[in-house]
Amino acid sequence: MSLIVYGGAISPFVRKVRVFLAEKGLDYKLEQVSPFQPPEWFREISPLGRIPVLRDEAAGPDATLPDSSVICAYLERLKPEPALYPKDNFAYGRALWYEEYADSELAANVGMGVFRPVVLAKMMGKEPDRAAAEKTLAEKLPKYFTYLDAEIGSKPFIAGGAFSVADISVATHFVNLAHAGYGPDAKTWPNLARYLKEIHARPSFAAVIAEERSFVSKLGL
């Protein structure tokens, strides 16, 4: 097995890469690395100190790549089929846009505003700050839910008519939202709620979600 993923399984970005690998049918090994207390050697392969990092031993002894988007793009070149980037030029561009939107806007608001005060707090032995999380849900997240609900509409996938990196990138952050005990209201955002249920039910997502839920449930969440 030549592929190694370094990072914590509950990270939305590590999950993004793991789902991508599963959809490609690529075997890999996950080595747990916390971004909060990483080993000394980790900074050498992750200059920004973030997870995940991919090592491809088949490409050479020092072949490592940081950043989930970089890793996914590399894996697409490594194994082009099944394609996880749209073939159509414009759809390809849209998929990259949704990936960026998810990795920046969703990540910041779900991660810092909901996941950190609830799940991460419990992991650090602190009481969850539900008030802070619910303030984010009430004041910051609705505009993102509304945008995505409109973009998805009745489509099964958000870009290009097929499951892609865009779907993985968007859906992974809603797993972290669910781990904290929240999600978009199905009456207010029916398209988004339906879409997430279908995407999260894919075997690639379902497997990692079940694995993570076992850990989260031990936290009492």
C-alpha positions in Angstrom: 0.0 0.0 0.0 1.8 3.1 -1.2 -0.7 5.8 -0.2 -0.7 7.2 3.4 -3.0 10.0 4.6 -1.9 11.9 7.7 -4.6 13.6 9.7 -7.4 13.2 12.1 -10.4 11.3 10.8 -12.9 13.8 12.1 -11.5 16.6 10.1 -13.8 17.6 7.2 -10.7 17.9 4.9 -9.3 14.5 5.9 -12.8 13.1 5.3 -12.9 14.8 1.9 -9.7 13.0 0.8 -10.9 9.7 2.3 -14.2 9.8 0.4 -12.3 10.8 -2.8 -10.0 7.8 -2.3 -12.9 5.5 -1.7 -14.7 6.6 -4.8 -11.6 6.0 -6.8 -11.2 2.5 -5.3 -7.7 3.4 -4.1 -6.3 1.6 -1.0 -4.6 3.8 1.6 -3.5 3.9 5.2 -4.7 6.6 7.6 -2.2 7.7 10.2 -3.7 9.9 12.9 -2.1 13.3 13.3 -3.6 16.1 15.3 -3.1 19.6 13.9 -3.1 20.9 17.5 -0.2 18.7 18.7 1.5 17.4 15.6 4.8 15.5 15.8 8.0 17.4 15.1 8.4 15.9 11.6 4.9 16.9 10.4 5.8 20.5 9.9 8.4 19.4 7.3 5.7 18.0 5.1 2.9 20.5 6.0 4.4 24.0 6.0 1.1 25.5 7.1 0.7 22.9 9.9 -2.6 21.7 8.5 -4.2 18.3 7.7 -4.3 16.2 5.6 -1.1 15.4 4.0 -0.8 12.6 1.4 2.3 10.5 1.0 2.7 8.4 -2.2 5.5 6.0 -1.5 5.3 4.8 -5.1 6.3 8.3 -6.3 9.4 8.5 -4.2 10.6 8.6 -0.6 9.9 12.3 -0.2 6.7 12.4 -2.3 4.2 14.2 0.0 1.4 16.7 -0.8 -0.4 19.0 1.7 -3.9 20.4 1.3 -7.0 18.5 0.4 -7.7 20.2 -2.9 -4.1 19.6 -4.1 -4.4 16.0 -3.0 -7.7 15.4 -4.8 -6.4 17.0 -8.0 -3.3 14.7 -7.8 -5.4 11.6 -7.2 -7.5 12.4 -10.3 -4.4 12.4 -12.4 -3.1 9.2 -10.6 -6.4 7.4 -11.4 -8.5 9.2 -13.9 -11.5 6.9 -13.8 -14.0 7.1 -12.4 -13.7 10.8 -13.1 -14.5 13.0 -10.1 -14.0 16.3 -12.0 -16.5 17.2 -14.7 -15.4 16.7 -18.3 -17.2 19.8 -19.6 -15.1 22.9 -19.3 -17.7 25.1 -17.6 -18.9 22.4 -15.3 -15.3 21.8 -14.3 -15.0 25.5 -13.4 -18.2 25.4 -11.4 -17.0 22.3 -9.5 -13.8 24.1 -8.6 -15.9 27.1 -7.4 -18.1 24.9 -5.2 -15.0 23.3 -3.8 -13.5 26.7 -2.9 -16.8 27.9 -1.5 -17.0 24.9 0.8 -13.3 24.9 1.8 -13.3 28.5 2.7 -16.8 29.8 3.7 -18.5 26.6 4.9 -15.3 25.4 6.7 -14.8 28.7 8.6 -18.4 29.1 9.7 -19.3 25.5 10.4 -15.9 24.7 11.9 -15.3 27.7 14.0 -18.9 28.6 14.7 -20.4 25.2 15.5 -18.0 22.3 15.5 -15.3 23.9 17.6 -17.6 25.1 20.5 -19.5 21.8 20.6 -17.4 18.8 19.5 -13.9 20.1 19.9 -14.8 21.5 23.3 -15.9 18.0 24.4 -12.7 16.5 23.0 -10.7 19.0 25.1 -12.7 18.1 28.3 -14.8 21.2 28.3 -18.5 21.8 28.3 -20.1 22.4 24.9 -21.1 26.0 24.2 -24.4 25.4 22.6 -25.4 29.0 22.8 -22.4 30.0 20.6 -23.2 27.2 18.1 -26.9 28.1 17.9 -26.0 31.8 17.4 -24.0 30.8 14.4 -26.8 28.6 13.1 -29.3 31.5 13.5 -27.2 34.4 12.3 -24.5 33.1 9.9 -25.3 29.8 8.3 -28.8 30.5 6.8 -27.3 32.5 3.9 -25.1 29.6 3.0 -27.9 27.1 3.3 -30.1 29.3 1.1 -27.4 29.7 -1.6 -26.8 25.9 -1.7 -30.5 25.1 -1.7 -31.0 27.3 -4.8 -27.9 26.0 -6.5 -28.9 22.3 -6.0 -32.6 22.7 -6.9 -33.9 19.3 -7.9 -30.6 18.0 -9.2 -28.9 14.9 -7.7 -25.5 16.5 -7.9 -24.4 20.1 -7.7 -22.1 20.3 -10.7 -21.9 18.6 -14.1 -24.7 16.1 -13.8 -22.5 13.5 -12.0 -21.0 13.0 -8.5 -17.8 15.0 -8.3 -15.3 16.7 -6.0 -17.9 19.5 -5.6 -20.3 17.2 -3.9 -17.6 15.8 -1.7 -16.4 19.2 -0.7 -19.8 20.6 0.2 -21.2 17.5 1.9 -18.2 16.9 4.1 -18.8 20.0 6.2 -22.4 19.0 6.9 -21.0 15.8 8.5 -19.3 18.0 11.0 -22.4 20.0 11.5 -24.3 16.7 12.2 -21.7 15.5 14.6 -22.5 18.7 16.6 -26.2 17.8 16.5 -27.4 20.2 13.9 -28.4 20.4 10.2 -30.4 22.5 7.7 -34.1 22.4 8.4 -35.8 20.3 5.7 -38.9 22.6 5.6 -36.8 25.7 5.0 -34.1 24.2 2.8 -35.8 21.1 1.3 -33.4 20.7 -1.7 -30.3 20.9 0.5 -31.7 18.5 3.1 -32.7 15.9 0.4 -29.3 16.3 -1.4 -27.3 15.8 1.8 -29.3 12.7 2.8 -28.6 11.2 -0.6 -24.9 12.1 -0.8 -24.2 11.0 2.8 -25.8 7.6 2.0 -23.2 6.8 -0.6 -21.0 3.9 0.6 -17.9 6.2 0.5 -19.5 8.7 2.9 -21.5 6.2 4.9 -18.5 4.2 5.9 -16.5 7.1 7.3 -19.6 8.7 8.9 -20.3 5.4 10.8 -16.7 5.2 11.9 -16.7 8.8 13.2 -20.1 8.5 14.9 -18.7 5.7 17.0 -16.0 8.2 18.2 -18.4 11.1 18.7 -20.9 9.0 20.6 -18.2 8.3 23.2 -18.0 12.0 23.8 -21.7 12.0 24.9 -22.9 13.9 21.8 
